[in-house]
């Protein structure tokens, strides 16, 4: 049975479905589940796994049929088999048959666009080669320093208050600040741009206007860099041998900005939440048994930034996960259920340290090319925040946290925290070489200490030094009196060389 075997309900047909809470709620023609009506997608995915196996038929908005790939191995096979599956929705049977209307809620995700993530063959190589080539020019050492400075600047905004919302005041700001720097428009970063990107991704009534605001900024950037290239990603896209047009440059800048922004915002929120609510997680970090990068990878297993990705399409009749897939069928790439596939994670409580085989960044020809940027933002951002606010704690009960969920992803609405107020830091101060404080006179590294001489009674500390009686023989050299004559230790010689003496 394939999803296409169930005729979708027409837009003119009255909807008389059962109310929420009814066992039949969320079911469409043929008893298939409507993903967009589920109140708990993670639970629904497990139910579908039990009923259908690693590949299950489901329905989208307007009862458009689709497959969802739940198995880890099946997802990998799909994304790594470009001869069988592609990202070009123009071959999608429901779309060709007119069953997917132009105003379908998921059209912005599914509609074909002239960008690398939807292209195939030589065109895909040309466009993706330009993106990868531009990303390969990033100096990640300098990038991590910029991420740290941006983190400090953002924390300065709320560190004196002793409380903050780490989603709205941190996780949604840091990725945008960093991406604006990478793209070459650091002057565009402000609260308005963050709000516009957030609004455009949420699909509110003002989403179109917000999207236009972001595209205007990217258009201005493209025009400036076409006239005068600099050392940034936009310039490298423009000057790449692939010879991208202004429209192609702008669209790929939009793709990089929005994808990196949303994914990294979710990743930052998820890692911070886990650190705050799971004492074992934080204890491992504080005890040195886990590093922040390892904590980030664990979060990518448990809560990938994107639950599903729209979409792949069958180029030929094939079989996947025991299901017959027809040419033109649509399939959802689903990292969330794939990462908890019992065949690869029989014990969900087990640590996944050192294991990067999760599907949070996809795989195959369309694997996320900017995943190292996202990892760097999360690694450095979380580490710098915890160093700056080591006593940060959740400022509400865990069950009071709210989420907004869609088929594509799950967003933490807010993450209220409290901490001891801290003074702001000067993020513009450059390192200085101030005078090193005087070292201990008896500090020795790498040299043999002289054998101590028997100390006379008079050498013991006394409130008033007693006069020393003259001796017939010369007195033995005292360590304190002869100390300056001894050869300097390694550390002292190094300091003398460093200071130019």
Helices and strands as residue ranges (DSSP letters): G 3-5, G 29-31, G 35-37, H 41-52, E 55-59, G 61-63, E 65-69, H 72-79, E 85-86, G 89-91, H 93-96, H 107-110, H 121-136, H 140-156, E 163-165, I 167-171, H 172-183, G 186-188, H 191-202, H 207-227, H 233-239, H 246-277, H 279-286, H 292-302, E 309-314, E 318-320, E 323-325, E 330-333, H 335-339, G 364-366, H 371-388, E 393-394, G 398-400, E 403-405, E 410-412, E 416-418, G 457-459, H 479-482, G 483-485, H 490-498
